[in-house]
Amino acid sequence: MKRLEHYDTYEIPVEEIFYDENFNCRGAFTPQSVMELADSIQEIGLQFPVIVQPWESKYRLIAGHRRFKACTIFLKWDKIPAVIRTDLDDEHKSQVLNLVENLERKDLNMLEEALAIRAIYPEGVSLRKASAELKRPTRWVHIRQRLLLMPEEIQQYAAAGRLSAVDLEALWLLPDDERLDGAKKLVSTAPGKKKKKGAPRRRFRYRKTKAQLGKMISVMINAGIDGLPTRVLSWAAGYVSDKDIKEEIKRYNPEFDFESCVELPFDADDS
């Protein structure tokens, strides 16, 4: 077997690793999301080492910022497994690796992806180049670039999973002054079964409308709560499919067995 020098893994003292919050494409994390990850690491261990590069006699954290926080703040580790990358000879390569690693782990929502692309290419970039470097289709890149040109409220809808890529493409075709109204119509229109004529109306004291659930999603995002809780609320409102939320739960707990549940809260045809 050939030894790959660029991918050596070592147990590095955390005090020797420089954590640059501004470098990470995700920005700051909520304590809640880090605590959930710490609980998972405590139970099943760290599944992937963080990635660092030599930096001013120490190391700079390139990928795995949330893992680093979970292990150091909540689990109180004084050392952490890390891959030392010596082939990142410029800042741009480091930023691209940081974003691609987050994309592959599905840790970002659509708005975070769009903001990360803008941070990596502050002077602009061709779709072909961005697509090649990020290993994503040009359409994927283009949709996220356009998202940042839309009203902030639309951006928040996309971040919460209430607007899909297809929705954003449709909104882009509208005149600028009609996009927000168009987005509100999309998020307020929920597919549902028609109630049979004459069927009794069931009343639930605490049942919320889709509009109320949508507002709560916005409240949670503004309060700094993201990750699985927001996605579950989006699922409850009908903005996220059963398949998507199952994948999200599986990401938080890779060992979880859905088949072990006596009853699953999913439709049989969307699992």
Secondary structure, DSSP 8 states (H G I E B T S, - for coil): ----GGGEEEEEEGGGEE--TTTSTT----HHHHHHHHHHHHHH--SS-EEEEEETTEEEEEE-HHHHHIIIIIS--SEEEEEE-----SHHHHHHHHHHHHHHTT---HHHHHHHHHHH-TT---HHHHHHHHTS-HHHHHHHHHHTTS-HHHHHHHHTTSS-HHHHHHHHTS-GGGHHHHHHHHHH--------TT------TT---HHHHHHHHHHHHHTT--SHHHHHHHHHHTSS-HHHHHHHHHHH-TT--GGGSSS-SS-TT--
